[in-house]
Amino acid sequence: MKDIQCPQCGALVPEGTKLCPVCGYRFITVSDDSWKSAFVRIFSRKRVLTMVLVFVAELAIMFALTAMPMSGSTANQIVNQNEPSLQSVRALPLIVRSFSIFSHNYEIASIEIIPVIGQIFFLISTYSTAIVLNALAISQGVTGPLALVSLLLLPYSWLELPSYAIATTEGAFLIYSLFTKHFRKEIKTAVIVWLMVGLELLTAGIFESWTIALESSNNLSLLFITWIPYAVIIAIFVVVVRHFVHRFQTDMAMGRN
């Protein structure tokens, strides 16, 4: 059982305590259906661990699929089917390209958050992405796993791929809530997750569009510059989330919705 902080004297007391043993403050718990509770629930240890495990599984599936043998003719056929759409996106101006990438990826994540359908779609989407990546790698004379590793060296991959894992995990929690009879409560959490995934994918779209622009330069080492703003954004996100989780936990303890 974790400790919470008394909003009156600052003492740490076990979660669920009704009366602070130091100052006598009476804790009032608000409804678990509040939006603040829904936000705090996203960052619970169990939920975060589940999201991480799904993301690891996503990467494992992609590595396994990109390692599968593929003939050159099959690879060229897949590349020829996907190359026109890839080139059309690359030809767009930076800002327009950012929103084009974002809208496509957000549509995928929005489907993946739907219970049952989303989890099936997540597997299909992961499979499709890995197969196309493997085909592109083979057509360029490199192995699929090496191409995946090179992709993971770019920061936008660490925004885009986790967002799909987060979305499908939330869909799984919606399924679980049907059995625990907490579906209405979980819907609020799902809405917040959906909005946060949208913000994450918008950021990923900007980074990916920027990366495409940098790829046209002769100095590919410039690509690694994108890790600097990425690190800053992640640091700000962690600070903001911790602030609001602590604030909302305090409000919930004091009975403020």
C-alpha positions as CSV (number, residue, x, y, z in Angstrom):
1,M,0.0,0.0,0.0
2,K,1.4,3.4,-1.0
3,D,1.5,6.5,1.2
4,I,-0.3,9.8,0.5
5,Q,0.5,13.2,1.8
6,C,-1.7,15.0,4.3
7,P,-2.7,18.3,2.6
8,Q,-2.8,20.0,6.0
9,C,0.4,19.1,7.7
10,G,2.3,17.2,5.0
11,A,2.7,14.0,6.9
12,L,2.8,10.7,4.9
13,V,0.0,8.3,5.9
14,P,-1.1,5.0,4.3
15,E,-3.6,5.4,1.4
16,G,-7.1,4.9,2.7
17,T,-6.5,6.6,6.0
18,K,-9.6,8.4,7.3
19,L,-7.9,10.6,9.9
20,C,-4.4,12.0,9.9
21,P,-2.6,10.8,13.1
22,V,-0.4,13.9,13.2
23,C,-2.8,16.8,12.8
24,G,-6.2,15.1,12.9
25,Y,-7.1,16.2,9.4
26,R,-10.1,14.2,8.1
27,F,-9.6,12.8,4.6
28,I,-12.6,12.9,2.3
29,T,-12.5,10.6,-0.8
30,V,-14.3,11.8,-3.9
31,S,-16.1,9.6,-6.3
32,D,-13.8,7.3,-8.2
33,D,-15.7,8.4,-11.3
34,S,-14.2,11.9,-11.4
35,W,-12.0,13.1,-14.3
36,K,-9.1,13.7,-11.9
37,S,-9.3,10.1,-10.7
38,A,-9.4,9.0,-14.3
39,F,-6.2,11.0,-15.1
40,V,-4.4,9.6,-12.0
41,R,-5.4,6.1,-12.9
42,I,-3.5,6.3,-16.2
43,F,-0.2,6.5,-14.4
44,S,-0.8,3.8,-11.8
45,R,2.1,1.3,-11.6
46,K,0.0,-1.6,-12.9
47,R,-1.2,0.3,-16.0
48,V,2.2,1.7,-16.9
49,L,3.8,-1.7,-16.5
50,T,1.2,-3.2,-18.8
51,M,1.8,-0.5,-21.4
52,V,5.5,-1.1,-21.3
53,L,5.0,-4.9,-21.7
54,V,2.8,-4.4,-24.7
55,F,5.4,-2.1,-26.2
56,V,8.1,-4.6,-25.7
57,A,5.9,-7.3,-27.3
58,E,5.3,-4.9,-30.2
59,L,9.0,-4.5,-30.7
60,A,9.6,-8.3,-30.4
61,I,7.0,-9.0,-33.0
62,M,8.5,-6.5,-35.4
63,F,12.0,-7.9,-34.9
64,A,10.7,-11.4,-35.5
65,L,8.8,-10.4,-38.7
66,T,11.7,-8.3,-40.1
67,A,14.0,-11.3,-39.7
68,M,11.8,-13.6,-41.8
69,P,13.3,-14.5,-45.2
70,M,11.7,-12.7,-48.2
71,S,12.5,-13.2,-51.9
72,G,13.8,-10.2,-53.8
73,S,10.8,-10.3,-56.2
74,T,8.3,-10.3,-53.3
75,A,10.2,-7.4,-51.7
76,N,10.2,-5.4,-54.9
77,Q,6.5,-6.0,-55.4
78,I,5.7,-4.8,-51.8
79,V,8.0,-1.7,-52.4
80,N,6.3,-0.9,-55.7
81,Q,2.9,-1.0,-54.0
82,N,3.9,1.3,-51.2
83,E,6.5,3.6,-52.9
84,P,4.0,6.0,-54.5
85,S,2.2,6.9,-51.3
86,L,5.6,7.2,-49.5
87,Q,6.9,9.6,-52.2
88,S,3.7,11.6,-52.2
89,V,4.1,12.2,-48.4
90,R,7.8,13.1,-48.8
91,A,7.0,15.7,-51.5
92,L,4.7,17.7,-49.2
93,P,5.8,20.9,-47.4
94,L,7.1,20.3,-43.9
95,I,4.0,21.5,-42.0
96,V,1.6,19.9,-44.3
97,R,3.6,16.7,-44.2
98,S,3.6,16.8,-40.4
99,F,-0.2,16.9,-40.2
100,S,-0.6,14.3,-43.0
101,I,1.6,11.8,-41.0
102,F,-0.3,12.7,-37.8
103,S,-3.8,12.3,-39.2
104,H,-2.8,8.9,-40.7
105,N,-1.2,7.6,-37.4
106,Y,-4.0,9.0,-35.2
107,E,-6.6,7.2,-37.2
108,I,-4.7,4.0,-36.6
109,A,-4.4,4.6,-32.8
110,S,-8.1,5.6,-32.6
111,I,-9.1,2.2,-34.1
112,E,-6.6,0.4,-31.7
113,I,-8.3,1.9,-28.6
114,I,-11.6,0.2,-29.5
115,P,-12.1,-3.0,-27.4
116,V,-11.5,-6.3,-29.3
117,I,-11.4,-4.7,-32.7
118,G,-8.5,-2.5,-31.7
119,Q,-6.4,-5.3,-30.4
120,I,-6.8,-7.3,-33.6
121,F,-6.1,-4.3,-35.7
122,F,-3.0,-3.6,-33.6
123,L,-1.6,-7.0,-34.5
124,I,-2.5,-6.5,-38.2
125,S,-1.0,-3.1,-38.2
126,T,2.2,-4.2,-36.5
127,Y,2.5,-7.1,-39.0
128,S,2.0,-4.9,-42.0
129,T,4.5,-2.3,-40.8
130,A,7.2,-5.0,-40.2
131,I,6.6,-6.6,-43.6
132,V,6.9,-3.3,-45.5
133,L,10.0,-2.4,-43.5
134,N,11.5,-5.8,-44.3
135,A,10.7,-5.4,-48.0
136,L,12.3,-1.9,-48.1
137,A,15.4,-3.2,-46.3
138,I,15.9,-6.1,-48.7
139,S,15.4,-3.9,-51.7
140,Q,18.2,-1.7,-50.4
141,G,20.5,-4.6,-49.7
142,V,20.3,-4.6,-45.9
143,T,18.6,-6.9,-43.4
144,G,15.2,-6.2,-41.9
145,P,16.3,-6.2,-38.2
146,L,19.1,-3.8,-39.1
147,A,16.6,-1.5,-40.8
148,L,14.4,-1.6,-37.6
149,V,17.4,-0.8,-35.4
150,S,18.2,2.2,-37.6
151,L,14.6,3.3,-37.3
152,L,14.8,3.1,-33.5
153,L,17.8,5.4,-33.6
154,L,15.4,8.2,-34.5
155,P,13.3,9.8,-31.7
156,Y,10.0,9.9,-33.6
157,S,9.9,6.1,-33.4
158,W,9.9,6.3,-29.6
159,L,6.8,8.5,-29.8
160,E,4.9,6.7,-32.6
161,L,5.4,3.0,-31.7
162,P,4.7,3.5,-27.9
163,S,1.5,5.4,-28.8
164,Y,0.1,2.3,-30.6
165,A,0.9,0.2,-27.6
166,I,-0.7,2.7,-25.2
167,A,-3.9,2.8,-27.3
168,T,-4.3,-0.9,-27.6
169,T,-3.5,-1.4,-23.9
170,E,-6.3,1.1,-23.0
171,G,-8.6,-0.9,-25.3
172,A,-7.7,-4.0,-23.3
173,F,-8.5,-2.2,-20.0
174,L,-11.9,-1.3,-21.5
175,I,-12.5,-5.0,-22.1
176,Y,-11.4,-5.8,-18.5
177,S,-13.7,-3.1,-17.1
178,L,-16.7,-4.9,-18.7
179,F,-16.0,-7.9,-16.5
180,T,-15.3,-5.8,-13.4
181,K,-18.4,-3.6,-14.0
182,H,-16.4,-0.4,-14.1
183,F,-16.9,0.4,-17.8
184,R,-18.4,3.8,-17.3
185,K,-15.4,4.8,-15.1
186,E,-12.9,3.4,-17.6
187,I,-14.5,5.4,-20.5
188,K,-13.3,8.6,-18.9
189,T,-9.8,7.2,-18.7
190,A,-10.0,6.1,-22.3
191,V,-11.0,9.6,-23.4
192,I,-8.0,11.1,-21.7
193,V,-5.7,8.4,-23.1
194,W,-7.0,9.0,-26.6
195,L,-6.4,12.8,-26.3
196,M,-2.9,12.2,-24.9
197,V,-2.1,9.7,-27.7
198,G,-3.2,12.4,-30.2
199,L,-0.8,14.9,-28.7
200,E,2.0,12.3,-28.7
201,L,1.4,11.4,-32.4
202,L,1.2,15.1,-33.4
203,T,4.6,15.5,-31.8
204,A,5.8,12.4,-33.6
205,G,4.5,13.7,-36.9
206,I,6.4,16.9,-36.5
207,F,9.6,15.0,-35.7
208,E,9.2,12.6,-38.5
209,S,8.5,15.4,-41.0
210,W,11.6,17.2,-39.7
211,T,13.6,13.9,-40.1
212,I,12.5,13.6,-43.7
213,A,13.7,17.1,-44.4
214,L,17.1,16.4,-42.8
215,E,17.5,13.2,-44.8
216,S,17.9,15.3,-48.0
217,S,21.1,16.9,-46.6
218,N,24.5,15.3,-47.2
219,N,25.3,15.2,-43.5
220,L,23.1,12.5,-42.0
221,S,24.6,13.1,-38.6
222,L,22.2,16.0,-38.4
223,L,19.4,13.5,-37.8
224,F,20.7,12.9,-34.3
225,I,20.2,16.6,-33.4
226,T,16.5,15.8,-33.2
227,W,17.2,13.9,-30.0
228,I,17.9,17.2,-28.2
229,P,14.4,18.7,-28.4
230,Y,13.0,15.2,-27.9
231,A,14.8,14.9,-24.5
232,V,13.5,18.4,-23.6
233,I,9.9,17.5,-24.4
234,I,10.1,14.2,-22.5
235,A,11.5,16.0,-19.5
236,I,8.8,18.6,-19.6
237,F,6.1,15.9,-20.0
238,V,7.4,14.0,-16.9
239,V,7.5,17.2,-14.8
240,V,4.0,18.2,-15.8
241,V,2.5,14.8,-15.3
242,R,4.0,14.4,-11.8
243,H,2.7,17.9,-10.9
244,F,-0.9,17.1,-12.0
245,V,-0.9,13.6,-10.5
246,H,0.2,15.0,-7.1
247,R,-2.2,17.9,-7.4
248,F,-5.2,15.7,-8.3
249,Q,-4.3,13.2,-5.6
250,T,-4.3,16.1,-3.1
251,D,-7.6,17.4,-4.4
252,M,-9.2,13.9,-4.2
253,A,-8.0,13.5,-0.6
254,M,-9.5,16.9,0.2
255,G,-12.8,16.0,-1.5
256,R,-12.5,18.5,-4.4
257,N,-13.8,17.3,-7.7
